Amino acid sequence: MPVHANEHEAPPAKAEPEVPKVEYIKEKGIEGRGGYLYKHVAKPKFEAPKEAPKLPPKEPPKPAEKEDPHAKKEEGHGEAKSEEEHGEPKKEEKKKEEGHGEAKEEHGGGGEHGGGHGGHEEKKAAVPAVSAVYDPAVIKLDGNNRPHTPMLFSNTYADYFVCYKIISTKYRETVLAEMNTFADRMGLPRAQDMPCMIKIAKPNTKFPGAVYIEFYVDRKSEQECIKRGDCGSTRVVMLFPKDKTGKKSKEIYRSYVLTDEKKFRRSSFCVNPDGQLLGEKNCYVALNPDWLFN
């Protein structure tokens, strides 16, 4: 068909892509509607890659030969007096090589020299970090506010450490005396002086990372509280730092909790660092009276 000058030729029709052949697994298949037979499609066969032939290594490029200007001048006389042509190095080069050899010998005592430095690089014993929040004269904790001593037991709620070598004897006696004073006021059994445990709350608790001193009324309540987490007769005090950073002050308030499941009794008491009772309430409430309106 003739085409005029102002008309454009229609673009050639694109060839339709070939539909890839589908291979099916050899099975009976499932008959469907319309007489169709359904089978599982087989996975494409995996062909291991072929190893390419190893090519011979390339030869290193030859260094370009430098022209000796002295040799050119002596060519007119027909005699090559260059010492390099006879394979003899120049005198200056000999001196340099001798000098380098002596220097290598002087510095070659790597064993003695290196051994001297190795002696100075002995690692010093790591000094444990001290807590920036808690006063070490009261309780000894590391930079993560945890005891240096090994952990005795752990349950879902806390990690337990023995009080010995962690808190001072005077502070432990003060806490126990205050705790039993509150127990007498409530008409509850007194806590025993042993065992005494330091308890570090785990992240999934109400006060994660909180530090507690815990006593027990008898051996049975100790085992139930530590191993099972069932503290029916609680005798515990949480050490509540007034300044969470420890930059301004290391004053520690004592927040007590005493319970008795048989008598359905539970009370909280807050004592300041000077031993004054601030009220029958948690220390957070005592130090933040407007906490309900925050």
Secondary structure, DSSP 8 states (H G I E B T S, - for coil): ----TTS----------------B-SS--EE-GGG-EE--B---------------------------HHHHHHHTTT----TTTTT---HHHHHHHHHHHHHHHHHT-HHHHHHHHHHHT----------SSS-TTTB---TTS--SS---EE-SSEEEEESTTTB-HHHHHHHHHHHHHHHHHHT-----SSS-EEEEE-TTSSSTT-EEEEE-SSHHHHHHHHHS---SS-EEEEEEESSSSSSS---EEEEEEEEETTTTEEEEEEE-TTS-EEESS-HHHHH-TTGGG-
